[in-house]
Amino acid sequence: MSSVSLLAEKSVVDRSAELKRPHHREVVRIPDLPGYLTLKCDFHIHTMFSDGVVWPAVRVREAWEEGLDAIAITDHIENQPSKAFVGGDHNSSYETALPEAREKNLILIRAGEISRKMPPGHLNALFLSDVNKLDLAEPEDALEAALAQGAFVFWNHPGWEAQQPDDTVMFPVHERWIREKKIHGMEVFNEKEWYPVVLQWVLDHDLAVIGNSHIHDVTEHFYDVRFGHRPMTLVFAGERSEAAIREALFAGRCAAWWGDEVAGKEEYLRELFNRAVEFGKPYFVDEDGDAWLEVRNSSDLTFVIEPLEELSDPGKVTIYPDGIQLLRFEAEKLPQTI
């Protein structure tokens, strides 16, 4: 019997094993800090329940595959172009995604975005019990409704050109809310924008340093998640739980990570470096008196070592993720350089 006739006897031939993309969870290698776990989090994402293009459960699957520990779906309270098609209320994106999050062991935080003209602009409120209570006409009333639920509130994309076309400035209402401890953090990075001036504001006011994807599209369509990562907030939490994330954010134990850059308070960045980078002992001294050694980076972070003022060699050195670099120093100056 010919092979053609054998094939004709079957009405369905399943080739999914050859064609289907395997789904697995990436391991994001960021060192834990002494006494804390480093949790990878994205606190600003959208779904079809506002102006995103995917269903809430898809956001959970993306985050799980990309190695995140926690997400907050922050659909707009005021901007819901798909409302006529998806129905529901302001809690629906959370409730729809929760079963998938439980199956994937992903921490899902109930949240919402207060989206107004500048000032005050856009604010995200995390750890809510009822997002519907934020659906109020006045932005300050919406903020108070969030705070009444014990929310952690941060200012979204302060330098967004659509709302700050000329320069990134802080308005009097933001200054007042900071004084009154109603704003607890700010995004120093959002989607594809980095705001250096906002980092200085955050440090000056001892707020939480936040960085998020603000994703509306499929993450794999917008970011190179196969060879890189989405922007995220690194949270240094006492344990892997929603309560521990909340405590850490209010304490300001976090940093923003995007591309090859990390922004945060010096104490946390220094500890990340110390935990990730290991300098080996010199293994060779050449005829010029230069000592050669290896430096190993066990993380997915990229570090750049600037030369000391009194030492030009080896110059600026980039220590790439999960790799080893060779360094050369004058042997007599080696103790001062490590």
DRENTIGU-943133 format. One record per residue (C-alpha): residue in three letters; x, z, y. Coordinates in nm, 4 decimals, padded with zeros to 6 digits. Example, Ala and Ser with C-alpha at 12.3 -4.5 7.8 and 13.67 -1.06 7.14 Angstrom:
DRENTIGU-943133
{'Ala'; {01.2300; 00.7800; -00.4500}}
{'Ser'; {01.3670; 00.7140; -00.1060}}
end
This chain:
DRENTIGU-943133
{'Met'; {00.0000; 00.0000; 00.0000}}
{'Ser'; {00.1416; -00.0934; 00.3381}}
{'Ser'; {00.2140; 00.1572; 00.6164}}
{'Val'; {-00.0433; -00.0151; 00.8360}}
{'Ser'; {-00.3203; 00.0463; 00.5846}}
{'Leu'; {-00.2109; 00.4090; 00.5409}}
{'Leu'; {-00.2399; 00.4671; 00.9165}}
{'Ala'; {-00.5792; 00.3011; 00.9214}}
{'Glu'; {-00.7129; 00.5600; 00.6778}}
{'Lys'; {-00.6684; 00.8338; 00.9404}}
{'Ser'; {-00.9054; 00.8426; 01.2356}}
{'Val'; {-00.7094; 01.1075; 01.4291}}
{'Val'; {-00.3341; 01.1664; 01.4288}}
{'Asp'; {-00.2288; 01.4782; 01.6222}}
{'Arg'; {00.1033; 01.4203; 01.8057}}
{'Ser'; {00.0795; 01.7207; 02.0383}}
{'Ala'; {00.3941; 01.8776; 01.8954}}
{'Glu'; {00.5960; 01.5811; 02.0228}}
{'Leu'; {00.4202; 01.5266; 02.3545}}
{'Lys'; {00.3197; 01.8690; 02.4826}}
{'Arg'; {00.5533; 02.0476; 02.7213}}
{'Pro'; {00.6559; 02.3822; 02.5721}}
{'His'; {00.5430; 02.6833; 02.7723}}
{'His'; {00.7758; 02.9778; 02.7935}}
{'Arg'; {00.8719; 03.2479; 03.0397}}
{'Glu'; {01.1941; 03.2015; 03.2351}}
{'Val'; {01.4264; 03.4986; 03.2677}}
{'Val'; {01.5105; 03.5618; 03.6333}}
{'Arg'; {01.8358; 03.7560; 03.6384}}
{'Ile'; {01.8380; 03.9954; 03.9329}}
{'Pro'; {02.0152; 04.3276; 03.8794}}
{'Asp'; {01.8250; 04.6546; 03.8872}}
{'Leu'; {01.9335; 04.9088; 04.1471}}
{'Pro'; {02.0259; 05.2670; 04.0585}}
{'Gly'; {01.7019; 05.4448; 03.9747}}
{'Tyr'; {01.4864; 05.1361; 04.0318}}
{'Leu'; {01.3705; 04.8192; 03.8588}}
{'Thr'; {01.3942; 04.4940; 04.0549}}
{'Leu'; {01.0523; 04.3296; 04.0316}}
{'Lys'; {01.0007; 03.9660; 04.1274}}
{'Cys'; {00.6847; 03.9278; 04.3343}}
{'Asp'; {00.4921; 03.6711; 04.5380}}
{'Phe'; {00.2432; 03.8297; 04.7791}}
{'His'; {00.1075; 03.5178; 04.9511}}
{'Ile'; {-00.0593; 03.2506; 04.7370}}
{'His'; {-00.3848; 03.0562; 04.7553}}
{'Thr'; {-00.6376; 02.9145; 04.5095}}
{'Met'; {-00.9510; 02.7009; 04.5190}}
{'Phe'; {-01.1363; 03.0066; 04.6494}}
{'Ser'; {-00.9823; 02.9239; 04.9877}}
{'Asp'; {-00.7641; 02.6215; 05.0670}}
{'Gly'; {-00.5499; 02.6034; 04.7525}}
{'Val'; {-00.5831; 02.3279; 04.4928}}
{'Val'; {-00.5679; 02.5245; 04.1662}}
{'Trp'; {-00.7876; 02.7706; 03.9779}}
{'Pro'; {-00.6803; 03.1391; 03.9943}}
{'Ala'; {-00.5824; 03.1551; 03.6259}}
{'Val'; {-00.3354; 02.8713; 03.6868}}
{'Arg'; {-00.1604; 03.0843; 03.9491}}
{'Val'; {-00.1122; 03.3513; 03.6834}}
{'Arg'; {00.0280; 03.1041; 03.4304}}
{'Glu'; {00.2693; 02.9577; 03.6863}}
{'Ala'; {00.3943; 03.3010; 03.7875}}
{'Trp'; {00.4387; 03.4103; 03.4257}}
{'Glu'; {00.6350; 03.0980; 03.3356}}
{'Glu'; {00.8521; 03.1321; 03.6468}}
{'Gly'; {00.9537; 03.4878; 03.5562}}
{'Leu'; {00.7578; 03.6822; 03.8158}}
{'Asp'; {00.6363; 04.0369; 03.7564}}
{'Ala'; {00.3554; 04.0539; 04.0118}}
{'Ile'; {00.1458; 03.8339; 04.2387}}
{'Ala'; {-00.1213; 03.8867; 04.5009}}
{'Ile'; {-00.3792; 03.6111; 04.5398}}
{'Thr'; {-00.4418; 03.6168; 04.9140}}
{'Asp'; {-00.7225; 03.3721; 04.9716}}
{'His'; {-00.8404; 03.3306; 05.3290}}
{'Ile'; {-01.1417; 03.5331; 05.4275}}
{'Glu'; {-01.2326; 03.2916; 05.7089}}
{'Asn'; {-01.1235; 02.9567; 05.5630}}
{'Gln'; {-01.2950; 02.8554; 05.2380}}
{'Pro'; {-01.3418; 02.4769; 05.2326}}
{'Ser'; {-01.4336; 02.4747; 04.8610}}
{'Lys'; {-01.6955; 02.7492; 04.8890}}
{'Ala'; {-01.9862; 02.5112; 04.8197}}
{'Phe'; {-01.8246; 02.4045; 04.4930}}
{'Val'; {-01.6774; 02.7274; 04.3534}}
{'Gly'; {-01.9245; 02.9869; 04.4853}}
{'Gly'; {-01.8367; 03.3527; 04.4444}}
{'Asp'; {-01.7225; 03.5981; 04.7094}}
{'His'; {-01.3914; 03.7257; 04.8458}}
{'Asn'; {-01.3152; 03.9196; 04.5260}}
{'Ser'; {-01.3788; 03.6239; 04.2949}}
{'Ser'; {-01.0254; 03.4833; 04.2827}}
{'Tyr'; {-00.8903; 03.8224; 04.1728}}
{'Glu'; {-01.1666; 03.8799; 03.9189}}
{'Thr'; {-01.1322; 03.5280; 03.7783}}
{'Ala'; {-00.7551; 03.5633; 03.7340}}
{'Leu'; {-00.7524; 03.9189; 03.5982}}
{'Pro'; {-00.8181; 03.8399; 03.2268}}
{'Glu'; {-00.5308; 03.5895; 03.2261}}
{'Ala'; {-00.3039; 03.8395; 03.4025}}
{'Arg'; {-00.3791; 04.1040; 03.1418}}
{'Glu'; {-00.2998; 03.8611; 02.8594}}
{'Lys'; {00.0276; 03.7601; 03.0251}}
{'Asn'; {00.1306; 04.1166; 03.1190}}
{'Leu'; {00.1495; 04.0112; 03.4852}}
{'Ile'; {00.0631; 04.2607; 03.7592}}
{'Leu'; {-00.2211; 04.1163; 03.9675}}
{'Ile'; {-00.2849; 04.2787; 04.3046}}
{'Arg'; {-00.6228; 04.2533; 04.4750}}
{'Ala'; {-00.5626; 04.1175; 04.8247}}
{'Gly'; {-00.6898; 03.8972; 05.1041}}
{'Glu'; {-00.5733; 03.7149; 05.4151}}
{'Ile'; {-00.7139; 03.7823; 05.7615}}
{'Ser'; {-00.6634; 03.4436; 05.9297}}
{'Arg'; {-00.7114; 03.4341; 06.3074}}
{'Lys'; {-00.5734; 03.2513; 06.6099}}
{'Met'; {-00.2628; 03.3917; 06.7758}}
{'Pro'; {-00.2662; 03.6706; 06.8637}}
{'Pro'; {-00.2804; 03.8368; 06.6177}}
{'Gly'; {-00.2335; 03.5396; 06.3822}}
{'His'; {-00.2531; 03.5855; 06.0052}}
{'Leu'; {-00.2222; 03.9147; 05.8167}}
{'Asn'; {-00.2143; 03.9825; 05.4445}}
{'Ala'; {-00.3657; 04.3031; 05.3104}}
{'Leu'; {-00.2568; 04.4169; 04.9628}}
{'Phe'; {-00.3957; 04.6797; 04.7223}}
{'Leu'; {-00.7565; 04.6442; 04.8331}}
{'Ser'; {-01.0557; 04.7774; 04.6427}}
{'Asp'; {-01.3073; 04.5369; 04.8011}}
{'Val'; {-01.1957; 04.2280; 04.9938}}
{'Asn'; {-01.5526; 04.1634; 05.1122}}
{'Lys'; {-01.5314; 04.4582; 05.3506}}
{'Leu'; {-01.2720; 04.2672; 05.5567}}
{'Asp'; {-01.5206; 03.9915; 05.6426}}
{'Leu'; {-01.5782; 04.1089; 05.9997}}
{'Ala'; {-01.5916; 03.9252; 06.3312}}
{'Glu'; {-01.3157; 04.1144; 06.5159}}
{'Pro'; {-00.9632; 04.0989; 06.3696}}
{'Glu'; {-00.8924; 04.4624; 06.4526}}
{'Asp'; {-01.2084; 04.5683; 06.2710}}
{'Ala'; {-01.0948; 04.3672; 05.9676}}
{'Leu'; {-00.7537; 04.5337; 05.9859}}
{'Glu'; {-00.9109; 04.8789; 06.0062}}
{'Ala'; {-01.1290; 04.7967; 05.7050}}
{'Ala'; {-00.8143; 04.7126; 05.5100}}
{'Leu'; {-00.6324; 05.0273; 05.6208}}
{'Ala'; {-00.9338; 05.2367; 05.5234}}
{'Gln'; {-00.8724; 05.1173; 05.1671}}
{'Gly'; {-00.5064; 05.2213; 05.1806}}
{'Ala'; {-00.3820; 04.8643; 05.2180}}
{'Phe'; {-00.0248; 04.7561; 05.2770}}
{'Val'; {-00.0453; 04.5041; 05.5636}}
{'Phe'; {00.2148; 04.2478; 05.6657}}
{'Trp'; {00.2284; 03.9793; 05.9338}}
{'Asn'; {00.2357; 03.6305; 05.7819}}
{'His'; {00.4669; 03.3503; 05.9012}}
{'Pro'; {00.5263; 03.4920; 06.2539}}
{'Gly'; {00.7220; 03.1796; 06.3523}}
{'Trp'; {00.4678; 02.9268; 06.2215}}
{'Glu'; {00.4858; 02.6342; 06.4628}}
{'Ala'; {00.1102; 02.5755; 06.4577}}
{'Gln'; {00.0631; 02.9175; 06.6193}}
{'Gln'; {00.3991; 02.9605; 06.7945}}
{'Pro'; {00.4921; 02.6064; 06.9088}}
{'Asp'; {00.7487; 02.7060; 07.1711}}
{'Asp'; {00.9230; 03.0160; 07.0413}}
{'Thr'; {00.8730; 03.3039; 06.7999}}
{'Val'; {00.7510; 03.5984; 07.0044}}
{'Met'; {00.5917; 03.9325; 06.9307}}
{'Phe'; {00.2686; 03.9953; 07.1190}}
{'Pro'; {00.1610; 04.3323; 07.2649}}
{'Val'; {-00.1010; 04.3728; 06.9921}}
{'His'; {00.1713; 04.3507; 06.7257}}
{'Glu'; {00.3863; 04.6015; 06.9119}}
{'Arg'; {00.0917; 04.8426; 06.9280}}
{'Trp'; {00.0019; 04.7989; 06.5625}}
{'Ile'; {00.3636; 04.8643; 06.4656}}
{'Arg'; {00.3694; 05.1833; 06.6754}}
{'Glu'; {00.0430; 05.2907; 06.5143}}
{'Lys'; {00.1846; 05.2083; 06.1669}}
{'Lys'; {-00.0875; 04.9521; 06.1000}}
{'Ile'; {00.1637; 04.6748; 06.0224}}
{'His'; {00.4031; 04.7690; 05.7441}}
{'Gly'; {00.6063; 04.4507; 05.6984}}
{'Met'; {00.6652; 04.0927; 05.8096}}
{'Glu'; {00.7446; 03.7668; 05.6359}}
{'Val'; {01.0995; 03.6689; 05.7277}}
{'Phe'; {01.0560; 03.3658; 05.5027}}
{'Asn'; {00.7381; 03.1702; 05.4371}}
{'Glu'; {00.6937; 02.8592; 05.2226}}
{'Lys'; {00.9843; 02.6580; 05.3695}}
{'Glu'; {01.0601; 02.8419; 05.6959}}
{'Trp'; {01.3157; 03.1133; 05.7692}}
{'Tyr'; {01.2748; 03.3334; 06.0790}}
{'Pro'; {01.6037; 03.5065; 06.1715}}
{'Val'; {01.4533; 03.6744; 06.4796}}
{'Val'; {01.1799; 03.8268; 06.2633}}
{'Leu'; {01.4399; 03.9800; 06.0326}}
{'Gln'; {01.5848; 04.1570; 06.3357}}
{'Trp'; {01.2387; 04.2833; 06.4322}}
{'Val'; {01.1863; 04.4165; 06.0817}}
{'Leu'; {01.5210; 04.5946; 06.0785}}
{'Asp'; {01.4699; 04.7340; 06.4287}}
{'His'; {01.1296; 04.8798; 06.3357}}
{'Asp'; {01.2219; 04.9816; 05.9785}}
{'Leu'; {00.9543; 04.7648; 05.8201}}
{'Ala'; {00.9429; 04.5891; 05.4842}}
{'Val'; {01.1299; 04.2586; 05.4526}}
{'Ile'; {00.8902; 04.0122; 05.2904}}
{'Gly'; {00.9369; 03.6557; 05.1620}}
{'Asn'; {00.6675; 03.4502; 04.9899}}
{'Ser'; {00.5820; 03.1019; 04.8715}}
{'His'; {00.2466; 03.0722; 05.0545}}
{'Ile'; {00.1760; 02.8157; 04.7856}}
{'His'; {-00.1337; 02.5953; 04.8052}}
{'Asp'; {-00.0183; 02.3150; 04.5738}}
{'Val'; {00.0936; 02.3375; 04.2115}}
{'Thr'; {00.4219; 02.5290; 04.2375}}
{'Glu'; {00.6095; 02.2736; 04.0273}}
{'His'; {00.4954; 01.9987; 04.2650}}
{'Phe'; {00.6199; 02.1827; 04.5741}}
{'Tyr'; {00.9311; 02.3678; 04.4513}}
{'Asp'; {01.2044; 02.2757; 04.2050}}
{'Val'; {01.1206; 02.5610; 03.9707}}
{'Arg'; {01.3091; 02.4078; 03.6753}}
{'Phe'; {01.6481; 02.4294; 03.8458}}
{'Gly'; {01.5614; 02.6780; 04.1198}}
{'His'; {01.2895; 02.9250; 04.2061}}
{'Arg'; {00.9985; 02.9766; 04.4394}}
{'Pro'; {01.0509; 03.2064; 04.7407}}
{'Met'; {00.9658; 03.5652; 04.6511}}
{'Thr'; {00.9926; 03.9295; 04.7430}}
{'Leu'; {01.2293; 04.1449; 04.5387}}
{'Val'; {01.0747; 04.4905; 04.5090}}
{'Phe'; {01.2879; 04.7862; 04.4017}}
{'Ala'; {01.0290; 04.9966; 04.2212}}
{'Gly'; {01.0447; 05.3146; 04.0190}}
{'Glu'; {00.8637; 05.1461; 03.7299}}
{'Arg'; {00.6853; 04.8243; 03.6445}}
{'Ser'; {00.3394; 04.9065; 03.7789}}
{'Glu'; {00.1122; 04.8270; 04.0713}}
{'Ala'; {00.1371; 05.1843; 04.1970}}
{'Ala'; {00.5175; 05.1686; 04.1961}}
{'Ile'; {00.5152; 04.8367; 04.3839}}
{'Arg'; {00.2861; 04.9875; 04.6461}}
{'Glu'; {00.5119; 05.2922; 04.6873}}
{'Ala'; {00.8221; 05.0753; 04.7181}}
{'Leu'; {00.6679; 04.8443; 04.9796}}
{'Phe'; {00.5565; 05.1337; 05.1980}}
{'Ala'; {00.9095; 05.2769; 05.1622}}
{'Gly'; {01.0592; 04.9386; 05.2607}}
{'Arg'; {01.2554; 04.9011; 04.9345}}
{'Cys'; {01.2415; 04.5236; 04.9104}}
{'Ala'; {01.4162; 04.2021; 05.0097}}
{'Ala'; {01.3238; 03.8356; 05.0554}}
{'Trp'; {01.4833; 03.5738; 04.8283}}
{'Trp'; {01.4636; 03.1984; 04.8783}}
{'Gly'; {01.7013; 02.9216; 04.7760}}
{'Asp'; {02.0517; 03.0665; 04.7788}}
{'Glu'; {01.9753; 03.3303; 05.0431}}
{'Val'; {01.8596; 03.6906; 05.0368}}
{'Ala'; {01.7496; 03.8838; 05.3456}}
{'Gly'; {01.7028; 04.2578; 05.3573}}
{'Lys'; {01.8460; 04.5924; 05.4546}}
{'Glu'; {02.2204; 04.6179; 05.4046}}
{'Glu'; {02.2012; 04.9093; 05.1608}}
{'Tyr'; {01.9965; 04.7051; 04.9129}}
{'Leu'; {02.1929; 04.3822; 04.9534}}
{'Arg'; {02.5222; 04.5643; 04.9059}}
{'Glu'; {02.3942; 04.7265; 04.5875}}
{'Leu'; {02.2711; 04.3909; 04.4539}}
{'Phe'; {02.6218; 04.2543; 04.5052}}
{'Asn'; {02.7874; 04.5548; 04.3428}}
{'Arg'; {02.5594; 04.5326; 04.0409}}
{'Ala'; {02.5889; 04.1564; 03.9980}}
{'Val'; {02.9549; 04.0830; 04.0714}}
{'Glu'; {03.2516; 04.2062; 03.8701}}
{'Phe'; {03.6148; 04.1471; 03.9654}}
{'Gly'; {03.8584; 04.1187; 03.6783}}
{'Lys'; {04.2158; 04.2365; 03.6746}}
{'Pro'; {04.4870; 03.9878; 03.7732}}
{'Tyr'; {04.5936; 03.7890; 03.4692}}
{'Phe'; {04.8738; 03.5813; 03.6259}}
{'Val'; {05.1157; 03.5968; 03.9194}}
{'Asp'; {05.2679; 03.2633; 04.0138}}
{'Glu'; {05.6087; 03.1777; 04.1589}}
{'Asp'; {05.4758; 03.2212; 04.5133}}
{'Gly'; {05.3728; 03.5783; 04.4452}}
{'Asp'; {05.0008; 03.4990; 04.4318}}
{'Ala'; {04.7853; 03.6875; 04.1833}}
{'Trp'; {04.5058; 03.5067; 03.9996}}
{'Leu'; {04.1910; 03.6806; 03.8792}}
{'Glu'; {03.8361; 03.6078; 03.7687}}
{'Val'; {03.5189; 03.7130; 03.9447}}
{'Arg'; {03.2003; 03.7068; 03.7354}}
{'Asn'; {02.8438; 03.6810; 03.8658}}
{'Ser'; {02.5878; 03.7918; 03.6056}}
{'Ser'; {02.2826; 03.7211; 03.8249}}
{'Asp'; {02.0842; 03.4242; 03.9559}}
{'Leu'; {02.1886; 03.5117; 04.3111}}
{'Thr'; {02.4527; 03.3189; 04.5057}}
{'Phe'; {02.7147; 03.5211; 04.6949}}
{'Val'; {02.9618; 03.4063; 04.9593}}
{'Ile'; {03.2760; 03.6115; 05.0177}}
{'Glu'; {03.4127; 03.5795; 05.3689}}
{'Pro'; {03.7888; 03.6335; 05.4135}}
{'Leu'; {03.9063; 03.9566; 05.5705}}
{'Glu'; {04.0360; 03.9213; 05.9231}}
{'Glu'; {04.3915; 04.0037; 05.8189}}
{'Leu'; {04.3797; 03.7858; 05.5092}}
{'Ser'; {04.3140; 03.4126; 05.5187}}
{'Asp'; {04.3687; 03.3552; 05.1478}}
{'Pro'; {04.1549; 03.2768; 04.9466}}
{'Gly'; {03.9256; 03.1883; 05.2391}}
{'Lys'; {03.5497; 03.1624; 05.2023}}
{'Val'; {03.4513; 03.1686; 04.8353}}
{'Thr'; {03.1093; 03.0953; 04.6881}}
{'Ile'; {03.0287; 03.2902; 04.3735}}
{'Tyr'; {02.7723; 03.0800; 04.1936}}
{'Pro'; {02.4869; 03.2170; 03.9785}}
{'Asp'; {02.5643; 03.3158; 03.6209}}
{'Gly'; {02.9216; 03.1953; 03.6404}}
{'Ile'; {03.2898; 03.2739; 03.6857}}
{'Gln'; {03.5091; 03.1811; 03.9806}}
{'Leu'; {03.8875; 03.1957; 04.0009}}
{'Leu'; {04.0367; 03.3741; 04.3001}}
{'Arg'; {04.3938; 03.3810; 04.4243}}
{'Phe'; {04.5356; 03.6545; 04.6462}}
{'Glu'; {04.8771; 03.7523; 04.7678}}
{'Ala'; {04.9756; 04.0076; 04.5051}}
{'Glu'; {05.1049; 04.2608; 04.7556}}
{'Lys'; {04.7700; 04.2590; 04.9409}}
{'Leu'; {04.5510; 04.2668; 04.6303}}
{'Pro'; {04.4527; 04.6369; 04.6440}}
{'Gln'; {04.3048; 04.5910; 04.9907}}
{'Thr'; {04.0933; 04.2910; 04.8947}}
{'Ile'; {03.8902; 04.4227; 04.6001}}
end
